[in-house]
Amino acid sequence: MDSADIDNLNALLDNESQLREKIREQVQELDKKARTMVGLLNRIHSIPFASVPNLITSVKPVLESTQAVHAALADLVPPNQFWRWKEMWTNSLRTSVFVATFLEYLSTGTLLSLPATSAQLGIKDEWKDRFTLSIEDYLHGLITLVNELSRLAVNAVTLGNFQEPLKISAFVKDIFAGFTMLNLKNDQLRRRFDSLKYDMKKIEEVVYDVSLRRLAPPLKSTVEMSMSTGLISPE
């Protein structure tokens, strides 16, 4: 290689290093927001049901503030290089998906779809070659949601909310049914999907205990709940 080639390669390496550092700065900001949201949401396991709306109100502004970071990342990533850089922000984005879907469940009892989740995170269609919410990241967020709901089913009973485990059970069964219809080729995603069976078993044990003791009236039919979550559409 002559000196011109070496200079050109050095320039390319410098540019890539600078770009990586700029992306890392934004990802660190996204990490901070993700940790803040998870920390706030963790209070759901120790507060009375009547305080849930206030908790939702405290988390939503942080979730909305992630939109600016997503826009900054979309501006930084060069065209058609989404898959080259996405691993830098994957974990934080999955956490944001979890938070968005958890807030939707707490607010309406329904499942936030992939397009609706993208909209809440401020992710635009025109960014798809630079920054987008992939199907895999969305599904990982849903699995984290189920993990957290299995914990909530137990703690809700401790706090005297005996109806919540029944709602959680119907909701999670619908999500699990949806997952079984997917052709999961991602090894990590498939392994995490397998963990849902343990979450369902944990929830079912709580529901059995609540039902046996007649602590809560029967919930509406599972079919109606499936329609309400939106993961399984009516024919």
C-alpha positions as CSV (number, residue, x, y, z in Angstrom):
1,M,0.0,0.0,0.0
2,D,1.2,3.5,-0.8
3,S,1.0,6.4,1.6
4,A,-2.2,7.7,0.0
5,D,-4.0,4.4,0.7
6,I,-2.7,4.4,4.3
7,D,-3.8,8.0,4.8
8,N,-7.2,7.1,3.4
9,L,-7.6,4.0,5.6
10,N,-6.5,6.0,8.7
11,A,-9.1,8.7,7.9
12,L,-11.8,6.0,7.6
13,L,-10.8,4.4,10.9
14,D,-10.8,7.8,12.6
15,N,-14.3,8.6,11.3
16,E,-15.7,5.3,12.4
17,S,-14.1,5.7,15.8
18,Q,-15.7,9.2,16.2
19,L,-19.0,7.9,15.0
20,R,-18.9,5.0,17.5
21,E,-18.1,7.4,20.3
22,K,-21.1,9.7,19.4
23,I,-23.4,6.7,19.3
24,R,-22.1,5.4,22.6
25,E,-22.9,8.8,24.2
26,Q,-26.5,8.6,23.1
27,V,-26.8,5.0,24.2
28,Q,-25.5,5.9,27.6
29,E,-28.2,8.5,27.9
30,L,-30.7,5.8,26.8
31,D,-29.3,3.5,29.5
32,K,-29.9,6.1,32.2
33,K,-33.5,6.6,31.2
34,A,-34.1,2.8,31.0
35,R,-32.7,2.3,34.5
36,T,-34.8,5.2,35.8
37,M,-38.0,3.7,34.3
38,V,-37.3,0.3,35.7
39,G,-36.5,1.7,39.1
40,L,-39.8,3.6,39.2
41,L,-41.9,0.7,37.9
42,N,-40.4,-1.6,40.5
43,R,-42.6,0.2,43.0
44,I,-45.6,-1.5,41.5
45,H,-44.8,-4.5,43.7
46,S,-45.2,-2.6,46.9
47,I,-47.9,0.1,46.4
48,P,-51.7,-0.3,46.7
49,F,-53.8,-0.6,43.5
50,A,-55.2,2.9,44.0
51,S,-51.7,4.4,43.6
52,V,-51.0,2.8,40.2
53,P,-52.3,5.8,38.2
54,N,-49.8,8.1,39.9
55,L,-47.0,5.6,39.2
56,I,-47.9,5.5,35.5
57,T,-47.9,9.3,35.5
58,S,-44.4,9.4,36.9
59,V,-43.0,7.0,34.4
60,K,-44.6,8.3,31.2
61,P,-42.5,11.5,30.9
62,V,-39.3,9.5,31.1
63,L,-40.5,7.1,28.4
64,E,-41.5,10.1,26.2
65,S,-38.1,11.6,26.7
66,T,-36.5,8.6,25.0
67,Q,-37.9,9.8,21.7
68,A,-35.3,12.6,21.5
69,V,-32.5,10.0,22.0
70,H,-33.9,7.8,19.4
71,A,-34.1,10.7,16.9
72,A,-30.4,11.6,17.7
73,L,-29.4,8.0,17.0
74,A,-31.3,8.0,13.8
75,D,-29.4,11.1,12.8
76,L,-26.1,9.6,13.6
77,V,-26.3,6.2,11.9
78,P,-25.4,6.4,8.2
79,P,-28.0,5.1,5.7
80,N,-28.4,1.3,5.4
81,Q,-26.2,0.7,8.5
82,F,-28.9,-0.2,11.1
83,W,-27.7,-3.8,11.5
84,R,-24.1,-2.8,11.8
85,W,-24.8,-0.6,14.9
86,K,-28.0,-1.9,16.5
87,E,-26.3,-4.1,19.1
88,M,-25.1,-1.0,20.8
89,W,-28.6,0.0,21.9
90,T,-30.5,-3.3,21.8
91,N,-30.7,-3.8,25.5
92,S,-31.9,-0.3,26.3
93,L,-34.5,-0.4,23.5
94,R,-35.8,-3.7,24.7
95,T,-36.2,-2.2,28.2
96,S,-38.2,0.7,26.6
97,V,-40.4,-1.8,24.9
98,F,-41.0,-3.6,28.2
99,V,-41.9,-0.3,29.9
100,A,-44.2,0.8,27.1
101,T,-46.1,-2.5,27.1
102,F,-46.2,-2.7,30.9
103,L,-47.7,0.8,31.1
104,E,-50.3,-0.1,28.5
105,Y,-51.2,-3.2,30.5
106,L,-51.5,-1.3,33.7
107,S,-53.6,1.4,32.0
108,T,-55.9,-0.6,29.8
109,G,-55.3,-4.3,30.4
110,T,-54.4,-4.7,26.7
111,L,-51.3,-5.5,24.7
112,L,-49.5,-2.8,22.8
113,S,-48.8,-3.9,19.2
114,L,-45.4,-3.5,17.5
115,P,-46.5,-0.5,15.4
116,A,-48.1,1.2,18.4
117,T,-45.0,0.5,20.5
118,S,-42.8,2.1,17.8
119,A,-45.1,5.1,17.8
120,Q,-44.9,5.6,21.5
121,L,-41.1,5.4,21.3
122,G,-41.1,8.0,18.6
123,I,-39.5,5.7,16.0
124,K,-40.4,6.7,12.5
125,D,-40.8,4.5,9.4
126,E,-38.4,6.6,7.4
127,W,-35.6,5.7,9.8
128,K,-35.9,1.9,9.1
129,D,-32.5,1.7,7.5
130,R,-30.8,3.5,10.4
131,F,-32.9,3.1,13.6
132,T,-36.0,1.0,14.0
133,L,-37.7,-1.4,16.4
134,S,-37.1,-5.0,15.1
135,I,-39.5,-7.8,15.6
136,E,-37.0,-9.6,17.8
137,D,-36.5,-6.6,20.1
138,Y,-40.2,-6.2,20.4
139,L,-40.7,-9.9,21.3
140,H,-37.8,-9.7,23.8
141,G,-39.6,-6.8,25.5
142,L,-42.8,-8.9,25.7
143,I,-41.0,-11.7,27.3
144,T,-39.7,-9.3,29.9
145,L,-43.2,-8.1,30.4
146,V,-44.4,-11.6,31.2
147,N,-41.5,-12.2,33.6
148,E,-42.5,-9.1,35.5
149,L,-46.2,-9.9,35.4
150,S,-45.5,-13.3,37.0
151,R,-43.9,-11.5,39.9
152,L,-46.8,-9.0,40.1
153,A,-49.3,-11.8,40.3
154,V,-47.7,-13.0,43.6
155,N,-47.2,-9.5,45.0
156,A,-50.7,-8.4,44.1
157,V,-52.2,-11.0,46.4
158,T,-49.9,-9.9,49.2
159,L,-51.3,-6.4,48.8
160,G,-54.9,-7.7,48.8
161,N,-55.6,-7.3,45.1
162,F,-57.0,-10.8,44.5
163,Q,-58.5,-10.1,41.1
164,E,-55.2,-9.1,39.4
165,P,-53.7,-12.6,39.2
166,L,-56.8,-13.7,37.2
167,K,-56.4,-10.8,34.8
168,I,-52.7,-11.5,34.5
169,S,-53.3,-15.2,33.8
170,A,-55.7,-14.6,30.9
171,F,-53.4,-11.9,29.5
172,V,-50.2,-14.0,29.7
173,K,-52.0,-17.1,28.2
174,D,-52.9,-15.0,25.2
175,I,-49.4,-13.8,24.7
176,F,-48.1,-17.4,25.1
177,A,-50.6,-18.6,22.5
178,G,-49.4,-15.9,20.1
179,F,-45.7,-16.9,20.6
180,T,-46.5,-20.6,19.8
181,M,-47.7,-19.5,16.4
182,L,-44.4,-17.8,15.6
183,N,-41.5,-19.5,13.8
184,L,-38.8,-18.4,16.2
185,K,-35.4,-18.9,14.5
186,N,-33.4,-16.7,16.9
187,D,-31.7,-19.0,19.4
188,Q,-31.7,-16.5,22.2
189,L,-35.3,-15.6,21.6
190,R,-36.3,-19.3,21.5
191,R,-34.6,-19.9,24.8
192,R,-36.3,-17.0,26.5
193,F,-39.6,-18.1,25.1
194,D,-39.1,-21.4,26.9
195,S,-38.9,-19.5,30.1
196,L,-42.5,-18.3,29.7
197,K,-43.7,-21.8,30.7
198,Y,-42.2,-21.3,34.1
199,D,-43.8,-17.9,34.4
200,M,-47.2,-19.3,33.4
201,K,-46.9,-22.1,36.0
202,K,-46.1,-19.6,38.7
203,I,-49.1,-17.5,37.8
204,E,-51.4,-20.5,37.6
205,E,-50.4,-21.6,41.1
206,V,-51.4,-18.1,42.4
207,V,-54.7,-18.3,40.5
208,Y,-55.4,-21.8,41.8
209,D,-54.8,-20.6,45.4
210,V,-57.0,-17.5,44.9
211,S,-59.8,-19.5,43.3
212,L,-59.6,-22.3,45.9
213,R,-60.1,-19.8,48.7
214,R,-62.7,-17.9,46.7
215,L,-60.9,-14.6,47.2
216,A,-62.0,-13.2,43.8
217,P,-65.0,-13.6,41.5
218,P,-64.5,-15.5,38.2
219,L,-63.0,-13.4,35.4
220,K,-64.7,-13.1,32.0
221,S,-64.0,-15.8,29.5
222,T,-60.5,-16.3,28.2
223,V,-61.8,-15.8,24.6
224,E,-63.0,-12.3,25.5
225,M,-59.6,-11.6,27.1
226,S,-57.8,-12.8,24.1
227,M,-59.7,-10.5,21.8
228,S,-58.9,-7.6,24.2
229,T,-55.2,-8.1,24.3
230,G,-54.9,-7.9,20.5
231,L,-52.1,-10.5,20.0
232,I,-54.7,-12.9,18.7
233,S,-57.2,-11.3,16.3
234,P,-60.8,-12.5,15.9
235,E,-61.5,-14.3,12.6
